[in-house]
Amino acid sequence: MPKDIYHKLQYVTALRKPRKELSEEILATPSLFPDLLKACFAEDNKTSTKACWVLEFVCKEKLEWILPYTDTFIDNIPKLKADGAIRSTGKVYELLCEYYFSKQQNPVRKSLTEEQLGKIAETCFDWLIGNEKVAVKAYAMRCLFLLGKKFQWIYPELQLVLQQGYTQHSAAYRSRAKHILDKIREIEVDGNRLIE
Protein backbone atom coordinates (compact mmCIF):
# COMPACT_ATOMS: atom_id res chain seq x y z
CA MET A 1 0.00 0.00 0.00
CA PRO A 2 1.33 3.45 -0.78
CA LYS A 3 3.00 4.88 2.30
CA ASP A 4 1.59 8.34 1.69
CA ILE A 5 -2.10 7.36 1.96
CA TYR A 6 -1.37 4.94 4.80
CA HIS A 7 0.38 7.73 6.70
CA LYS A 8 -2.57 10.09 6.13
CA LEU A 9 -5.10 7.47 7.25
CA GLN A 10 -3.31 7.11 10.60
CA TYR A 11 -4.71 10.52 11.56
CA VAL A 12 -8.29 9.71 10.59
CA THR A 13 -10.66 8.98 13.47
CA ALA A 14 -14.37 8.25 13.79
CA LEU A 15 -14.95 11.99 14.19
CA ARG A 16 -16.35 13.74 11.16
CA LYS A 17 -13.70 16.48 10.95
CA PRO A 18 -10.59 14.31 10.25
CA ARG A 19 -12.54 12.22 7.72
CA LYS A 20 -13.75 15.36 5.97
CA GLU A 21 -10.26 16.92 5.96
CA LEU A 22 -8.65 13.92 4.25
CA SER A 23 -11.53 13.64 1.79
CA GLU A 24 -11.05 17.32 0.88
CA GLU A 25 -7.33 16.70 0.36
CA ILE A 26 -8.12 13.78 -1.96
CA LEU A 27 -10.74 15.83 -3.82
CA ALA A 28 -8.05 18.48 -4.35
CA THR A 29 -5.50 15.81 -5.39
CA PRO A 30 -7.36 13.24 -7.54
CA SER A 31 -4.17 11.22 -8.07
CA LEU A 32 -4.61 9.99 -4.45
CA PHE A 33 -7.96 8.36 -5.22
CA PRO A 34 -6.66 5.02 -6.58
CA ASP A 35 -4.47 4.60 -3.50
CA LEU A 36 -7.42 5.38 -1.23
CA LEU A 37 -9.47 2.74 -2.99
CA LYS A 38 -6.67 0.16 -2.54
CA ALA A 39 -6.51 1.06 1.16
CA CYS A 40 -10.25 0.30 1.48
CA PHE A 41 -9.45 -3.36 0.94
CA ALA A 42 -6.30 -3.54 3.07
CA GLU A 43 -6.01 -6.65 5.22
CA ASP A 44 -5.75 -4.46 8.32
CA ASN A 45 -9.39 -3.79 9.34
CA LYS A 46 -8.49 -0.50 11.01
CA THR A 47 -6.90 0.88 7.83
CA SER A 48 -9.70 -0.53 5.69
CA THR A 49 -12.37 1.11 7.85
CA LYS A 50 -10.68 4.51 7.86
CA ALA A 51 -10.18 4.40 4.10
CA CYS A 52 -13.84 3.45 3.54
CA TRP A 53 -14.98 6.31 5.78
CA VAL A 54 -12.99 8.74 3.63
CA LEU A 55 -14.13 7.07 0.40
CA GLU A 56 -17.75 7.67 1.39
CA PHE A 57 -17.07 11.40 1.77
CA VAL A 58 -15.22 11.56 -1.55
CA CYS A 59 -17.96 9.66 -3.39
CA LYS A 60 -20.63 12.02 -2.07
CA GLU A 61 -18.80 14.76 -3.99
CA LYS A 62 -17.29 12.87 -6.95
CA LEU A 63 -19.09 9.56 -7.39
CA GLU A 64 -17.91 9.32 -11.00
CA TRP A 65 -14.34 8.81 -9.76
CA ILE A 66 -15.19 5.27 -8.72
CA LEU A 67 -16.51 4.28 -12.15
CA PRO A 68 -13.15 3.21 -13.68
CA TYR A 69 -12.71 0.91 -10.65
CA THR A 70 -16.27 -0.41 -10.38
CA ASP A 71 -15.37 -4.08 -10.91
CA THR A 72 -12.61 -3.96 -8.28
CA PHE A 73 -14.89 -2.13 -5.84
CA ILE A 74 -17.89 -4.42 -6.30
CA ASP A 75 -15.85 -7.65 -6.28
CA ASN A 76 -14.01 -6.75 -3.06
CA ILE A 77 -16.90 -5.47 -0.93
CA PRO A 78 -18.05 -8.97 0.12
CA LYS A 79 -14.56 -9.53 1.59
CA LEU A 80 -14.87 -6.61 4.04
CA LYS A 81 -15.13 -7.63 7.69
CA ALA A 82 -15.24 -4.41 9.74
CA ASP A 83 -18.66 -2.87 10.44
CA GLY A 84 -17.49 0.67 9.68
CA ALA A 85 -16.05 -0.32 6.31
CA ILE A 86 -19.22 -2.18 5.35
CA ARG A 87 -21.43 0.72 6.43
CA SER A 88 -19.50 3.24 4.34
CA THR A 89 -19.39 1.03 1.25
CA GLY A 90 -23.12 0.40 1.72
CA LYS A 91 -23.63 4.15 1.44
CA VAL A 92 -21.55 4.22 -1.74
CA TYR A 93 -23.72 1.39 -3.13
CA GLU A 94 -26.79 3.45 -2.30
CA LEU A 95 -25.32 6.46 -4.12
CA LEU A 96 -24.53 4.33 -7.18
CA CYS A 97 -28.07 2.95 -7.26
CA GLU A 98 -29.66 6.38 -6.78
CA TYR A 99 -27.62 7.82 -9.63
CA TYR A 100 -28.27 4.81 -11.86
CA PHE A 101 -32.04 5.14 -11.41
CA SER A 102 -32.05 8.94 -11.58
CA LYS A 103 -34.21 10.45 -14.31
CA GLN A 104 -31.25 12.57 -15.41
CA GLN A 105 -28.64 11.07 -17.70
CA ASN A 106 -25.36 10.72 -15.82
CA PRO A 107 -22.06 8.81 -16.07
CA VAL A 108 -23.18 6.19 -13.53
CA ARG A 109 -26.19 5.22 -15.61
CA LYS A 110 -24.04 4.88 -18.70
CA SER A 111 -21.25 2.98 -16.93
CA LEU A 112 -22.80 0.32 -14.68
CA THR A 113 -23.49 -2.99 -16.40
CA GLU A 114 -26.31 -5.42 -15.71
CA GLU A 115 -23.76 -7.86 -14.31
CA GLN A 116 -22.42 -5.24 -11.88
CA LEU A 117 -25.94 -4.32 -10.77
CA GLY A 118 -26.64 -8.02 -10.22
CA LYS A 119 -23.56 -8.32 -7.99
CA ILE A 120 -24.68 -5.28 -5.99
CA ALA A 121 -28.06 -6.97 -5.50
CA GLU A 122 -26.41 -10.20 -4.31
CA THR A 123 -24.27 -8.36 -1.75
CA CYS A 124 -27.27 -6.37 -0.53
CA PHE A 125 -29.28 -9.55 0.02
CA ASP A 126 -26.31 -11.03 1.91
CA TRP A 127 -26.28 -7.94 4.14
CA LEU A 128 -30.02 -8.17 4.74
CA ILE A 129 -29.99 -11.81 5.81
CA GLY A 130 -26.65 -11.56 7.63
CA ASN A 131 -25.71 -10.02 10.96
CA GLU A 132 -24.99 -6.52 9.71
CA LYS A 133 -25.94 -3.38 11.62
CA VAL A 134 -29.26 -1.65 10.91
CA ALA A 135 -27.65 1.17 8.90
CA VAL A 136 -26.17 -1.35 6.46
CA LYS A 137 -29.49 -3.19 6.21
CA ALA A 138 -31.24 0.13 5.51
CA TYR A 139 -28.80 0.89 2.67
CA ALA A 140 -29.33 -2.64 1.33
CA MET A 141 -33.13 -2.23 1.41
CA ARG A 142 -32.93 1.06 -0.49
CA CYS A 143 -30.56 -0.39 -3.10
CA LEU A 144 -32.72 -3.48 -3.59
CA PHE A 145 -35.87 -1.38 -3.87
CA LEU A 146 -34.23 0.60 -6.69
CA LEU A 147 -32.70 -2.48 -8.34
CA GLY A 148 -36.14 -4.13 -8.27
CA LYS A 149 -37.21 -1.57 -10.88
CA LYS A 150 -34.83 -3.30 -13.29
CA PHE A 151 -34.80 -6.93 -12.12
CA GLN A 152 -38.24 -8.53 -11.73
CA TRP A 153 -36.97 -11.27 -9.41
CA ILE A 154 -35.92 -8.81 -6.67
CA TYR A 155 -39.27 -7.63 -5.27
CA PRO A 156 -40.70 -11.07 -4.39
CA GLU A 157 -37.41 -12.02 -2.70
CA LEU A 158 -37.10 -8.67 -0.93
CA GLN A 159 -40.68 -8.81 0.36
CA LEU A 160 -40.08 -12.31 1.71
CA VAL A 161 -36.81 -11.37 3.46
CA LEU A 162 -38.29 -8.20 4.99
CA GLN A 163 -41.43 -9.95 6.19
CA GLN A 164 -39.42 -12.81 7.71
CA GLY A 165 -37.03 -10.42 9.49
CA TYR A 166 -39.71 -7.97 10.62
CA THR A 167 -40.27 -9.33 14.12
CA GLN A 168 -36.60 -10.20 14.72
CA HIS A 169 -35.16 -6.69 14.36
CA SER A 170 -35.21 -3.28 15.98
CA ALA A 171 -37.83 -0.55 15.61
CA ALA A 172 -35.50 1.26 13.17
CA TYR A 173 -35.32 -1.84 10.96
CA ARG A 174 -39.09 -2.36 11.10
CA SER A 175 -39.74 1.27 10.20
CA ARG A 176 -37.47 1.11 7.13
CA ALA A 177 -38.81 -2.32 6.13
CA LYS A 178 -42.41 -1.07 6.33
CA HIS A 179 -41.51 1.96 4.22
CA ILE A 180 -39.89 -0.24 1.52
CA LEU A 181 -42.75 -2.76 1.55
CA ASP A 182 -45.27 0.08 1.13
CA LYS A 183 -43.28 1.49 -1.80
CA ILE A 184 -43.16 -1.92 -3.49
CA ARG A 185 -46.94 -2.24 -3.12
CA GLU A 186 -47.39 1.22 -4.70
CA ILE A 187 -45.27 0.22 -7.69
CA GLU A 188 -47.15 -3.06 -8.09
CA VAL A 189 -50.48 -1.23 -8.04
CA ASP A 190 -49.31 1.39 -10.55
CA GLY A 191 -47.63 -1.19 -12.75
CA ASN A 192 -44.85 1.36 -13.31
CA ARG A 193 -41.81 -0.74 -12.69
CA LEU A 194 -39.15 -1.54 -15.18
CA ILE A 195 -36.37 0.87 -16.10
CA GLU A 196 -34.62 0.17 -19.39
C-alpha positions as CSV (number, residue, x, y, z in Angstrom):
1,M,0.0,0.0,0.0
2,P,1.3,3.5,-0.8
3,K,3.0,4.9,2.3
4,D,1.6,8.3,1.7
5,I,-2.1,7.4,2.0
6,Y,-1.4,4.9,4.8
7,H,0.4,7.7,6.7
8,K,-2.6,10.1,6.1
9,L,-5.1,7.5,7.2
10,Q,-3.3,7.1,10.6
11,Y,-4.7,10.5,11.6
12,V,-8.3,9.7,10.6
13,T,-10.7,9.0,13.5
14,A,-14.4,8.2,13.8
15,L,-14.9,12.0,14.2
16,R,-16.3,13.7,11.2
17,K,-13.7,16.5,11.0
18,P,-10.6,14.3,10.3
19,R,-12.5,12.2,7.7
20,K,-13.7,15.4,6.0
21,E,-10.3,16.9,6.0
22,L,-8.6,13.9,4.3
23,S,-11.5,13.6,1.8
24,E,-11.0,17.3,0.9
25,E,-7.3,16.7,0.4
26,I,-8.1,13.8,-2.0
27,L,-10.7,15.8,-3.8
28,A,-8.1,18.5,-4.4
29,T,-5.5,15.8,-5.4
30,P,-7.4,13.2,-7.5
31,S,-4.2,11.2,-8.1
32,L,-4.6,10.0,-4.4
33,F,-8.0,8.4,-5.2
34,P,-6.7,5.0,-6.6
35,D,-4.5,4.6,-3.5
36,L,-7.4,5.4,-1.2
37,L,-9.5,2.7,-3.0
38,K,-6.7,0.2,-2.5
39,A,-6.5,1.1,1.2
40,C,-10.2,0.3,1.5
41,F,-9.4,-3.4,0.9
42,A,-6.3,-3.5,3.1
43,E,-6.0,-6.7,5.2
44,D,-5.8,-4.5,8.3
45,N,-9.4,-3.8,9.3
46,K,-8.5,-0.5,11.0
47,T,-6.9,0.9,7.8
48,S,-9.7,-0.5,5.7
49,T,-12.4,1.1,7.8
50,K,-10.7,4.5,7.9
51,A,-10.2,4.4,4.1
52,C,-13.8,3.4,3.5
53,W,-15.0,6.3,5.8
54,V,-13.0,8.7,3.6
55,L,-14.1,7.1,0.4
56,E,-17.8,7.7,1.4
57,F,-17.1,11.4,1.8
58,V,-15.2,11.6,-1.6
59,C,-18.0,9.7,-3.4
60,K,-20.6,12.0,-2.1
61,E,-18.8,14.8,-4.0
62,K,-17.3,12.9,-7.0
63,L,-19.1,9.6,-7.4
64,E,-17.9,9.3,-11.0
65,W,-14.3,8.8,-9.8
66,I,-15.2,5.3,-8.7
67,L,-16.5,4.3,-12.2
68,P,-13.2,3.2,-13.7
69,Y,-12.7,0.9,-10.7
70,T,-16.3,-0.4,-10.4
71,D,-15.4,-4.1,-10.9
72,T,-12.6,-4.0,-8.3
73,F,-14.9,-2.1,-5.8
74,I,-17.9,-4.4,-6.3
75,D,-15.9,-7.6,-6.3
76,N,-14.0,-6.7,-3.1
77,I,-16.9,-5.5,-0.9
78,P,-18.1,-9.0,0.1
79,K,-14.6,-9.5,1.6
80,L,-14.9,-6.6,4.0
81,K,-15.1,-7.6,7.7
82,A,-15.2,-4.4,9.7
83,D,-18.7,-2.9,10.4
84,G,-17.5,0.7,9.7
85,A,-16.0,-0.3,6.3
86,I,-19.2,-2.2,5.4
87,R,-21.4,0.7,6.4
88,S,-19.5,3.2,4.3
89,T,-19.4,1.0,1.2
90,G,-23.1,0.4,1.7
91,K,-23.6,4.2,1.4
92,V,-21.5,4.2,-1.7
93,Y,-23.7,1.4,-3.1
94,E,-26.8,3.5,-2.3
95,L,-25.3,6.5,-4.1
96,L,-24.5,4.3,-7.2
97,C,-28.1,3.0,-7.3
98,E,-29.7,6.4,-6.8
99,Y,-27.6,7.8,-9.6
100,Y,-28.3,4.8,-11.9
101,F,-32.0,5.1,-11.4
102,S,-32.0,8.9,-11.6
103,K,-34.2,10.4,-14.3
104,Q,-31.2,12.6,-15.4
105,Q,-28.6,11.1,-17.7
106,N,-25.4,10.7,-15.8
107,P,-22.1,8.8,-16.1
108,V,-23.2,6.2,-13.5
109,R,-26.2,5.2,-15.6
110,K,-24.0,4.9,-18.7
111,S,-21.3,3.0,-16.9
112,L,-22.8,0.3,-14.7
113,T,-23.5,-3.0,-16.4
114,E,-26.3,-5.4,-15.7
115,E,-23.8,-7.9,-14.3
116,Q,-22.4,-5.2,-11.9
117,L,-25.9,-4.3,-10.8
118,G,-26.6,-8.0,-10.2
119,K,-23.6,-8.3,-8.0
120,I,-24.7,-5.3,-6.0
121,A,-28.1,-7.0,-5.5
122,E,-26.4,-10.2,-4.3
123,T,-24.3,-8.4,-1.8
124,C,-27.3,-6.4,-0.5
125,F,-29.3,-9.5,0.0
126,D,-26.3,-11.0,1.9
127,W,-26.3,-7.9,4.1
128,L,-30.0,-8.2,4.7
129,I,-30.0,-11.8,5.8
130,G,-26.7,-11.6,7.6
131,N,-25.7,-10.0,11.0
132,E,-25.0,-6.5,9.7
133,K,-25.9,-3.4,11.6
134,V,-29.3,-1.7,10.9
135,A,-27.7,1.2,8.9
136,V,-26.2,-1.3,6.5
137,K,-29.5,-3.2,6.2
138,A,-31.2,0.1,5.5
139,Y,-28.8,0.9,2.7
140,A,-29.3,-2.6,1.3
141,M,-33.1,-2.2,1.4
142,R,-32.9,1.1,-0.5
143,C,-30.6,-0.4,-3.1
144,L,-32.7,-3.5,-3.6
145,F,-35.9,-1.4,-3.9
146,L,-34.2,0.6,-6.7
147,L,-32.7,-2.5,-8.3
148,G,-36.1,-4.1,-8.3
149,K,-37.2,-1.6,-10.9
150,K,-34.8,-3.3,-13.3
151,F,-34.8,-6.9,-12.1
152,Q,-38.2,-8.5,-11.7
153,W,-37.0,-11.3,-9.4
154,I,-35.9,-8.8,-6.7
155,Y,-39.3,-7.6,-5.3
156,P,-40.7,-11.1,-4.4
157,E,-37.4,-12.0,-2.7
158,L,-37.1,-8.7,-0.9
159,Q,-40.7,-8.8,0.4
160,L,-40.1,-12.3,1.7
161,V,-36.8,-11.4,3.5
162,L,-38.3,-8.2,5.0
163,Q,-41.4,-10.0,6.2
164,Q,-39.4,-12.8,7.7
165,G,-37.0,-10.4,9.5
166,Y,-39.7,-8.0,10.6
167,T,-40.3,-9.3,14.1
168,Q,-36.6,-10.2,14.7
169,H,-35.2,-6.7,14.4
170,S,-35.2,-3.3,16.0
171,A,-37.8,-0.6,15.6
172,A,-35.5,1.3,13.2
173,Y,-35.3,-1.8,11.0
174,R,-39.1,-2.4,11.1
175,S,-39.7,1.3,10.2
176,R,-37.5,1.1,7.1
177,A,-38.8,-2.3,6.1
178,K,-42.4,-1.1,6.3
179,H,-41.5,2.0,4.2
180,I,-39.9,-0.2,1.5
181,L,-42.8,-2.8,1.6
182,D,-45.3,0.1,1.1
183,K,-43.3,1.5,-1.8
184,I,-43.2,-1.9,-3.5
185,R,-46.9,-2.2,-3.1
186,E,-47.4,1.2,-4.7
187,I,-45.3,0.2,-7.7
188,E,-47.1,-3.1,-8.1
189,V,-50.5,-1.2,-8.0
190,D,-49.3,1.4,-10.6
191,G,-47.6,-1.2,-12.7
192,N,-44.9,1.4,-13.3
193,R,-41.8,-0.7,-12.7
194,L,-39.1,-1.5,-15.2
195,I,-36.4,0.9,-16.1
196,E,-34.6,0.2,-19.4
